[in-house]
Amino acid sequence: MKQKTVEYYISEIKRMKAEKNAIILAHYYQTGDIQDIADFIGDSLALSQKAAANNADIILFAGVKFMAETAKILAPDKKVLLPDVNAGCSLADSCKAVDFEKFIKENPGRTIISYVNTTAEIKALSDIICTSSNAVQIVESLPPYEKILFAPDRNLGNYVLNKTGRDMVIWNGTCHVHEEFSLEAILRLKKENPDAKIIVHPECELPVRMVADFIGSTSELLHFTKTDTANCYIVATEAGIIHQMKKLNPGKKYIPAPGIDSTCGCSECSFMKLVTIEKIYNCLRDEKPEILVDMNILAKAQKPIKRMIEISDKLGL
């Protein structure tokens, strides 16, 4: 049997999208070929906003499971597909519902702000959801006296705490990609490229954030490299974002920051990279794996996500 080509898969994906009234939402951490076939590319906030407002019958999510769950929560009447159900998230896995419920009980009287990188069950236990794009603004939108419980990323939580000075208790979770950037390797790259600016995601550890010229979410990092005057950047987030950086400014140089144990010179999310063009083709053809969320959990999780979108829209984010 003749092996199918990438061109065949892409052609068929386009045909099936039109036939089935489907859209592909892709995160910046996907590979470049997947970003190029997506109908919409964005960070978690933009993807949530797009999932909540579109005319498609089917949403295929080129990302990880919590993102597809969020799409289903926001669009319960649509069919939501995820090309690989094993595309999880180390950060989401670090916060189990049974443990989180206990943590809430140990810290009563606090407004629960959970990062979007969580399961539907965690969202259902929360008051407001946030992303790295809006976490600081979400916290600052609350009255100054309000006590906050923040989960699950300790690095993002500490970044927000330092920015806002609010009364916060923070869950001890981390992202395996952002936690493992090598400060020594970044400083070595800076020495080799003295004109380079170090740009860092707030999920990175404090020592890495301390050497940054700019800290921001994936969309903010992308905007910074587009508008900033420098010509070289050391990028401390998942390397998939560099594809969009190169498309927007091909004349600039982008160096992926290495992880501690990195052999490829970059730090990639193994979960994000489980999604492939072939899997997207199979998923759209078979309309599975389909993401389903318990209706009780879905109803509870909708409220904090919609509250995030309302606050973000009000602030123009």
C-alpha positions as CSV (number, residue, x, y, z in Angstrom):
1,M,0.0,0.0,0.0
2,K,1.4,3.4,-1.0
3,Q,2.3,5.6,2.0
4,K,0.4,8.8,2.3
5,T,2.3,12.0,2.0
6,V,2.2,15.1,4.2
7,E,0.7,17.0,1.2
8,Y,-2.1,14.4,1.0
9,Y,-2.9,14.7,4.7
10,I,-3.0,18.5,4.5
11,S,-5.2,18.4,1.4
12,E,-7.6,16.0,3.0
13,I,-7.7,17.9,6.3
14,K,-8.7,21.1,4.4
15,R,-11.4,19.1,2.5
16,M,-12.8,17.5,5.7
17,K,-12.8,20.9,7.5
18,A,-15.1,22.3,4.9
19,E,-17.2,19.3,4.6
20,K,-17.8,18.9,8.3
21,N,-17.8,22.6,9.2
22,A,-14.8,22.0,11.5
23,I,-12.1,24.4,12.7
24,I,-8.6,23.6,14.1
25,L,-7.4,25.6,17.1
26,A,-3.7,25.3,17.7
27,H,-1.4,26.4,20.5
28,Y,1.8,28.2,19.8
29,Y,3.7,25.1,21.2
30,Q,2.6,22.9,18.3
31,T,5.1,22.1,15.5
32,G,5.2,24.6,12.7
33,D,3.4,22.4,10.1
34,I,0.4,22.1,12.5
35,Q,0.4,25.9,13.2
36,D,0.3,26.5,9.5
37,I,-2.8,24.4,8.9
38,A,-4.7,25.8,11.9
39,D,-7.6,28.2,11.5
40,F,-6.6,30.0,14.7
41,I,-3.3,30.0,16.6
42,G,-3.0,31.5,20.0
43,D,-2.1,31.2,23.7
44,S,-4.5,29.8,26.3
45,L,-6.5,33.0,26.7
46,A,-7.0,33.6,23.0
47,L,-7.9,30.0,22.4
48,S,-10.5,30.1,25.2
49,Q,-12.0,33.2,23.7
50,K,-12.1,31.6,20.2
51,A,-13.6,28.3,21.6
52,A,-16.4,30.3,23.1
53,A,-17.2,32.2,20.0
54,N,-17.2,30.5,16.6
55,N,-19.7,29.0,14.1
56,A,-18.2,25.6,13.7
57,D,-19.9,22.3,14.5
58,I,-16.6,20.6,15.3
59,I,-13.6,22.0,17.2
60,L,-10.4,20.0,16.7
61,F,-7.9,21.1,19.3
62,A,-4.2,20.8,18.4
63,G,-2.9,21.1,21.9
64,V,-3.2,19.2,25.1
65,K,-6.2,17.7,27.0
66,F,-6.9,20.6,29.4
67,M,-7.3,22.9,26.4
68,A,-9.7,20.6,24.7
69,E,-11.7,20.2,27.9
70,T,-11.8,24.0,28.2
71,A,-13.2,24.2,24.7
72,K,-15.9,21.6,25.5
73,I,-16.8,23.5,28.7
74,L,-17.2,26.7,26.8
75,A,-19.0,25.1,23.8
76,P,-20.9,22.1,25.2
77,D,-23.1,21.7,22.1
78,K,-20.1,21.3,19.8
79,K,-18.1,18.2,19.2
80,V,-14.6,18.7,20.5
81,L,-11.8,16.4,19.3
82,L,-8.2,15.9,20.5
83,P,-5.9,14.0,18.1
84,D,-4.1,12.1,21.0
85,V,-5.8,11.6,24.4
86,N,-2.3,11.0,25.9
87,A,-1.5,14.7,25.3
88,G,-1.6,15.7,28.9
89,C,0.2,18.3,31.0
90,S,2.6,17.8,33.8
91,L,1.3,21.0,35.5
92,A,-2.3,19.9,35.4
93,D,-1.2,16.4,36.6
94,S,0.5,18.1,39.6
95,C,-2.9,19.1,41.0
96,K,-5.4,16.4,41.7
97,A,-9.0,17.2,42.7
98,V,-8.9,15.3,46.0
99,D,-5.7,17.0,47.1
100,F,-6.9,20.4,46.0
101,E,-10.2,20.1,47.9
102,K,-8.1,19.4,51.0
103,F,-5.9,22.4,50.3
104,I,-9.0,24.6,50.0
105,K,-10.3,23.4,53.3
106,E,-6.9,24.1,54.9
107,N,-7.1,27.7,53.6
108,P,-10.7,28.8,54.1
109,G,-12.1,32.2,53.1
110,R,-10.0,32.7,50.0
111,T,-11.0,33.4,46.5
112,I,-9.7,30.5,44.4
113,I,-7.9,31.5,41.2
114,S,-6.8,28.5,39.1
115,Y,-4.5,28.6,36.1
116,V,-6.1,27.4,32.9
117,N,-3.5,24.5,32.9
118,T,-5.8,22.4,35.1
119,T,-8.3,19.6,34.7
120,A,-12.0,20.3,34.4
121,E,-12.4,19.1,38.0
122,I,-10.0,21.7,39.4
123,K,-11.8,24.4,37.3
124,A,-15.1,23.3,38.9
125,L,-13.7,23.9,42.3
126,S,-12.5,27.5,41.4
127,D,-13.9,31.0,41.5
128,I,-11.9,32.4,38.6
129,I,-9.6,30.9,36.0
130,C,-6.6,32.8,34.7
131,T,-3.9,32.4,32.0
132,S,-0.4,33.7,32.0
133,S,-1.6,36.6,29.8
134,N,-4.1,37.8,32.4
135,A,-3.1,36.4,35.8
136,V,-1.8,39.7,37.1
137,Q,-4.8,41.7,35.9
138,I,-7.2,39.0,37.2
139,V,-5.7,39.3,40.7
140,E,-5.6,43.1,40.5
141,S,-9.3,43.2,39.5
142,L,-10.2,41.9,42.9
143,P,-10.5,44.2,46.0
144,P,-7.1,44.8,47.7
145,Y,-8.2,43.1,50.9
146,E,-9.3,39.9,49.2
147,K,-7.4,36.8,50.2
148,I,-6.4,34.6,47.3
149,L,-5.6,30.9,46.8
150,F,-3.7,30.4,43.6
151,A,-3.1,27.1,41.8
152,P,-1.3,25.2,40.5
153,D,1.9,26.8,39.2
154,R,4.2,28.0,42.0
155,N,6.4,30.0,39.6
156,L,3.6,31.9,38.0
157,G,2.0,32.3,41.4
158,N,5.1,33.8,42.9
159,Y,5.5,36.1,39.8
160,V,1.9,37.4,40.4
161,L,2.5,37.7,44.1
162,N,5.7,39.8,43.5
163,K,3.8,42.0,40.9
164,T,0.7,42.6,43.0
165,G,1.8,42.2,46.7
166,R,-1.6,40.5,47.4
167,D,-2.3,38.0,50.2
168,M,-1.8,34.7,48.4
169,V,-1.3,31.1,49.2
170,I,0.1,29.1,46.3
171,W,-0.2,25.5,45.3
172,N,3.2,23.8,44.8
173,G,3.0,22.7,41.1
174,T,5.3,23.2,38.1
175,C,5.5,22.8,34.4
176,H,8.2,20.3,33.4
177,V,9.4,22.5,30.5
178,H,9.6,25.8,32.2
179,E,10.9,24.4,35.4
180,E,14.0,22.9,33.8
181,F,15.6,25.7,31.9
182,S,19.3,25.9,32.7
183,L,20.3,29.3,34.1
184,E,24.0,28.5,33.4
185,A,23.3,27.6,29.8
186,I,21.2,30.8,29.3
187,L,24.0,32.9,30.7
188,R,26.5,31.1,28.5
189,L,24.4,31.9,25.5
190,K,24.2,35.5,26.6
191,K,27.9,35.7,26.8
192,E,28.2,34.2,23.3
193,N,25.5,36.6,22.0
194,P,25.9,39.8,24.1
195,D,23.4,41.8,22.0
196,A,20.7,39.2,22.6
197,K,17.7,39.9,24.9
198,I,16.6,37.2,27.3
199,I,12.8,36.7,27.1
200,V,11.2,34.5,29.7
201,H,7.8,32.9,30.4
202,P,6.5,33.6,34.0
203,E,6.3,29.8,34.6
204,C,10.1,29.8,34.8
205,E,11.9,29.7,38.1
206,L,12.9,32.9,39.8
207,P,16.7,32.8,39.0
208,V,15.8,32.6,35.2
209,R,13.2,35.4,35.6
210,M,15.8,37.5,37.3
211,V,18.1,37.6,34.3
212,A,15.2,38.3,31.9
213,D,15.0,41.5,29.8
214,F,11.3,40.8,29.3
215,I,8.8,38.4,31.1
216,G,5.5,37.5,29.5
217,S,3.1,34.9,28.2
218,T,3.6,33.3,24.9
219,S,1.5,35.9,23.1
220,E,3.3,38.7,25.0
221,L,6.7,37.2,24.1
222,L,5.6,37.1,20.5
223,H,4.4,40.7,20.5
224,F,7.7,41.8,22.2
225,T,9.9,40.2,19.5
226,K,7.7,41.8,16.8
227,T,7.9,45.3,18.2
228,D,11.2,45.4,20.0
229,T,14.3,46.9,18.3
230,A,16.7,44.1,19.2
231,N,17.8,41.6,16.5
232,C,18.5,38.5,18.7
233,Y,16.6,36.8,21.5
234,I,17.2,33.9,23.8
235,V,13.8,32.4,24.2
236,A,13.0,30.7,27.5
237,T,9.6,29.0,26.8
238,E,8.6,26.0,24.7
239,A,10.4,26.3,21.4
240,G,7.3,26.0,19.3
241,I,6.7,29.7,19.6
242,I,9.8,30.4,17.6
243,H,7.9,29.3,14.4
244,Q,5.6,32.3,14.7
245,M,8.4,34.7,15.8
246,K,10.3,33.7,12.6
247,K,7.2,34.3,10.4
248,L,6.6,37.7,11.9
249,N,10.3,38.8,11.8
250,P,12.4,36.4,9.7
251,G,15.4,38.7,9.8
252,K,15.9,38.3,13.5
253,K,17.7,35.5,15.3
254,Y,15.9,33.4,17.9
255,I,17.8,31.0,20.2
256,P,15.9,28.4,22.2
257,A,17.0,28.4,25.8
258,P,18.3,24.9,26.7
259,G,16.9,22.7,29.5
260,I,19.1,21.3,32.2
261,D,19.3,17.8,30.5
262,S,18.6,19.0,27.0
263,T,20.5,17.3,24.2
264,C,18.7,19.1,21.3
265,G,19.6,22.6,22.5
266,C,16.0,23.4,23.2
267,S,13.2,22.6,25.6
268,E,10.1,21.0,24.1
269,C,6.8,19.8,25.7
270,S,6.7,16.1,25.0
271,F,2.9,16.2,25.4
272,M,2.4,19.0,22.9
273,K,4.5,17.1,20.4
274,L,2.3,14.0,20.5
275,V,0.0,15.8,18.1
276,T,1.0,15.2,14.4
277,I,-0.5,16.0,11.0
278,E,-1.3,12.3,10.5
279,K,-3.2,12.2,13.9
280,I,-5.1,15.3,13.0
281,Y,-6.1,13.7,9.7
282,N,-7.2,10.5,11.4
283,C,-9.0,12.4,14.2
284,L,-11.0,14.5,11.7
285,R,-11.8,11.5,9.5
286,D,-13.1,9.4,12.4
287,E,-14.3,12.2,14.6
288,K,-12.6,10.7,17.6
289,P,-11.1,10.8,20.1
290,E,-13.9,13.0,21.3
291,I,-13.5,15.0,24.5
292,L,-16.5,14.7,26.9
293,V,-16.9,16.3,30.3
294,D,-19.3,15.3,33.0
295,M,-22.3,17.7,32.8
296,N,-22.2,18.5,36.5
297,I,-18.5,19.4,36.4
298,L,-19.0,21.2,33.1
299,A,-21.7,23.5,34.6
300,K,-19.5,24.3,37.6
301,A,-16.4,24.9,35.5
302,Q,-18.2,27.2,33.1
303,K,-18.7,29.9,35.7
304,P,-15.0,30.6,36.6
305,I,-13.9,30.4,32.9
306,K,-16.6,32.8,31.8
307,R,-15.7,35.1,34.7
308,M,-12.2,35.2,33.4
309,I,-13.3,36.0,29.8
310,E,-15.7,38.7,31.1
311,I,-12.9,40.4,33.1
312,S,-10.4,40.0,30.2
313,D,-12.9,41.5,27.7
314,K,-13.6,44.4,30.1
315,L,-9.9,45.1,30.4
316,G,-9.4,44.8,26.7
317,L,-7.1,41.7,27.0
